């Protein structure tokens, strides 16, 4: 029996990376104002850390499911959600990477849509 990918047109398979890149580009992108806000609100971070957390979120999560917009969940829910995904789906994520991802998600959850 042929697998789905054997039956799928090759041109369609070539479009998949573009789809994920397009989705990622629509995802909230942190700014220096977000860093200022985060540091004032007890999240010690930097712009480079938030950007790296965003990249990790896209690279780690988009391979298995659609990325929920960060504002879908309250900032305080993101640490638990990330821990659950790591544990239940056996996601391979270093502690530092998990911390960066959660920093990004907490700030983006609160700051998405803020000018």
FINUNU-746222 format. One record per residue (C-alpha): x, z, y. Coordinates in Angstrom, 2 decimals, decimal comma. Layout:
<marvos>
MARVO | east | up | north
MARVO | X | Z | Y
...
</marvos>
This chain:
<marvos>
MARVO | east | up | north
MARVO | 0,00 | 0,00 | 0,00
MARVO | 1,33 | -0,95 | 3,42
MARVO | 1,68 | 1,74 | 6,07
MARVO | -0,03 | 1,58 | 9,43
MARVO | 3,23 | 0,51 | 11,08
MARVO | 3,65 | -2,33 | 8,56
MARVO | 0,19 | -3,64 | 9,46
MARVO | 0,53 | -3,02 | 13,20
MARVO | 1,65 | -6,03 | 15,26
MARVO | 5,28 | -5,62 | 16,31
MARVO | 4,41 | -6,46 | 19,91
MARVO | 2,07 | -3,46 | 19,99
MARVO | 4,84 | -1,17 | 18,75
MARVO | 7,07 | -2,39 | 21,58
MARVO | 4,45 | -1,30 | 24,11
MARVO | 4,33 | 2,33 | 22,96
MARVO | 7,43 | 3,49 | 24,90
MARVO | 6,04 | 1,92 | 28,06
MARVO | 2,79 | 3,82 | 27,54
MARVO | 4,61 | 7,16 | 27,32
MARVO | 6,80 | 6,35 | 30,32
MARVO | 3,70 | 5,45 | 32,32
MARVO | 2,02 | 8,73 | 31,41
MARVO | 5,12 | 10,71 | 32,28
MARVO | 5,43 | 9,06 | 35,68
MARVO | 1,92 | 10,29 | 36,56
MARVO | 2,89 | 13,85 | 35,66
MARVO | 3,50 | 16,28 | 38,51
MARVO | 7,05 | 16,13 | 39,83
MARVO | 8,53 | 19,30 | 41,37
MARVO | 9,89 | 19,52 | 44,90
MARVO | 12,01 | 21,93 | 46,92
MARVO | 8,81 | 23,49 | 48,30
MARVO | 7,87 | 24,38 | 44,73
MARVO | 11,20 | 26,14 | 44,26
MARVO | 10,64 | 28,15 | 47,44
MARVO | 7,13 | 29,06 | 46,30
MARVO | 8,32 | 29,98 | 42,79
MARVO | 11,12 | 32,20 | 44,05
MARVO | 8,70 | 34,01 | 46,38
MARVO | 6,34 | 34,55 | 43,47
MARVO | 8,72 | 36,03 | 40,93
MARVO | 9,87 | 32,87 | 39,15
MARVO | 13,60 | 32,60 | 39,69
MARVO | 14,37 | 28,89 | 39,41
MARVO | 15,95 | 25,86 | 41,07
MARVO | 14,92 | 22,26 | 41,58
MARVO | 17,30 | 21,08 | 38,85
MARVO | 15,81 | 23,63 | 36,41
MARVO | 12,25 | 22,52 | 37,20
MARVO | 13,19 | 18,86 | 36,79
MARVO | 14,91 | 19,57 | 33,49
MARVO | 11,85 | 21,53 | 32,34
MARVO | 9,65 | 18,54 | 33,18
MARVO | 11,89 | 16,20 | 31,19
MARVO | 11,87 | 18,59 | 28,22
MARVO | 8,07 | 18,83 | 28,39
MARVO | 7,70 | 15,05 | 28,26
MARVO | 10,37 | 14,48 | 25,60
MARVO | 9,30 | 17,35 | 23,36
MARVO | 5,53 | 17,20 | 23,57
MARVO | 4,53 | 13,56 | 24,19
MARVO | 5,83 | 12,50 | 20,78
MARVO | 3,03 | 14,43 | 19,03
MARVO | 0,07 | 14,50 | 21,43
MARVO | -1,17 | 13,57 | 24,87
MARVO | 0,37 | 15,77 | 27,51
MARVO | -2,13 | 18,17 | 29,02
MARVO | -1,87 | 18,28 | 32,78
MARVO | -0,16 | 21,55 | 33,71
MARVO | -3,09 | 22,68 | 35,86
MARVO | -5,35 | 22,57 | 32,80
MARVO | -4,13 | 26,08 | 31,96
MARVO | -3,45 | 29,10 | 34,12
MARVO | 0,26 | 29,73 | 34,76
MARVO | 0,27 | 32,92 | 32,70
MARVO | -1,10 | 31,06 | 29,63
MARVO | 1,78 | 28,58 | 29,35
MARVO | 4,37 | 30,93 | 27,78
MARVO | 1,98 | 31,75 | 24,91
MARVO | 0,93 | 28,11 | 24,46
MARVO | 4,55 | 26,95 | 24,21
MARVO | 5,40 | 29,77 | 21,74
MARVO | 2,39 | 28,81 | 19,60
MARVO | 3,38 | 25,14 | 19,50
MARVO | 6,95 | 26,03 | 18,56
MARVO | 5,77 | 28,33 | 15,78
MARVO | 2,72 | 26,49 | 14,43
MARVO | 4,02 | 22,93 | 14,70
MARVO | 7,61 | 23,81 | 13,85
MARVO | 8,86 | 22,32 | 17,10
MARVO | 12,65 | 22,51 | 17,35
MARVO | 13,25 | 23,98 | 20,79
MARVO | 16,20 | 26,08 | 21,88
MARVO | 15,38 | 29,30 | 23,75
MARVO | 16,91 | 27,95 | 27,00
MARVO | 14,86 | 24,76 | 26,72
MARVO | 11,69 | 26,73 | 26,10
MARVO | 12,41 | 28,83 | 29,20
MARVO | 12,95 | 25,73 | 31,35
MARVO | 9,78 | 24,09 | 30,05
MARVO | 7,71 | 27,21 | 30,73
MARVO | 9,18 | 27,53 | 34,25
MARVO | 8,14 | 23,95 | 35,00
MARVO | 4,67 | 24,39 | 33,48
MARVO | 3,98 | 27,67 | 35,29
MARVO | 5,01 | 26,27 | 38,67
MARVO | 3,29 | 22,91 | 38,12
MARVO | 0,13 | 24,67 | 36,96
MARVO | -0,06 | 26,59 | 40,20
MARVO | 1,32 | 23,94 | 42,54
MARVO | -0,17 | 20,66 | 41,28
MARVO | -2,08 | 19,06 | 44,10
MARVO | -0,40 | 21,21 | 46,75
MARVO | 1,04 | 19,10 | 49,58
</marvos>
